Amino acid sequence: MNTLLFNKILPLLLLPSGFSFLCLLAGLLLRNRFFVLLGMLVLLVFSMPLVSDFLMRSVEVGSGRVPVSRVGKADAIVVLSGMIVRVEGAPLGEWGDAVDRFEGGVELFKAGRAPVILFTRGQMPWQPDAVPEGEVLAKRALLLGVPKSAIRLTGKVGNTADEAVASRALLGVAKGVPKRIILVTSAFHIRRARFLFERAGFAVESFPVDYQVSEKNDLTVLRYLPNAEALAESERALREVMGLLYYRLRSLIGLD
């Protein structure tokens, strides 16, 4: 729980919106114009589509979806959570932006890339009554013709590190001959996810989906005009960088 809170909440203060808020607060309390201007400048820069697309492109792996026919065979397909929006009256939820994770995993399974498909039971500690996401995805997979015998579900997990550990507990990792998995997640998230699953002992083939930035964006005046969507994209990219650095540092100093 403490690690989850550290990973989810502390970065908010370091991301542009949180940092800008702290600068503005310091400027008001200290009556110092410099902090106010700094906060406004940071918010302005990271809200520009030109900047947000550059940051997202720098963390995304590859430039587009790899054809399923080029993906090697594996022991399991692992689909990470993070694509279901809980909506009243929708027992299977509604799709969020990362629905490509689910669709990519099912496509790989139907193409015979692995005999089983694994969904993770994503659930936040502050939502104890919510149905874990993996259970919802398993029901959706059944509706698409995936046999129940081929579906695996981990225990409850709160973040990517938990997903890696829970997948290892479910699939097992033999010493000397690690289980080979096809890891399906968003392109901007694949570096951190792959690092954590390899650290858990898997041989990983990445299958990045859910690309956020198109291959080419024309340079127009709109690319310089700040907006909330661009700010969210910037923070999503920066969060990935911070997360990867955090876990690499933990491994470097021997905390894992």
C-alpha angles and dihedrals in degrees: 000000000000092000090048092052090047091052096043105036110027094058089060088074092051098046119091097263094047094042091048091051091052091049092050091047092050090048092053095044094044094035088231117149093199094069092047092052092045092053092048092047094051091049092048096049097047091045092062114102089220090061098038093051090049091052094046093047089052093057099038116096117227128352099262148348116312112230111255089232089066094054115100123232120267144179093254145358112231116202115192122220126245108098109089125092115201110232129176110251095020107098091185093044125230127278120264127199094285097060087122088077091065095040092048092050093049091046090053092049094049089049089058097246091140137003095234137037120209126205123190122230096234113191132154117227090234090058101056093153096053118104108248109257096236091062090055092048091049090056091049091049091053089054088056093054102264106145117242090233090063096052122093128187126198125215118270114301135185105194143005094277089055090049092055094049093044092049090052091051091051101041099030124225116233117210114249094011108054120199112261115229137178105226115210119195142119116305092239091052100044099091094056093040093049092049092053095045093047089049087053088059104262129133100230133205109187123224105185118195137159097064112196101195126055119231093253132021120185114237105243135150088265089067089067098046112099120234138167094249092058091049090053090050092050091051092047090054094044091048089057092051091049092047094051092047090049095054094042090052091050090053092045094055093041101249092134 
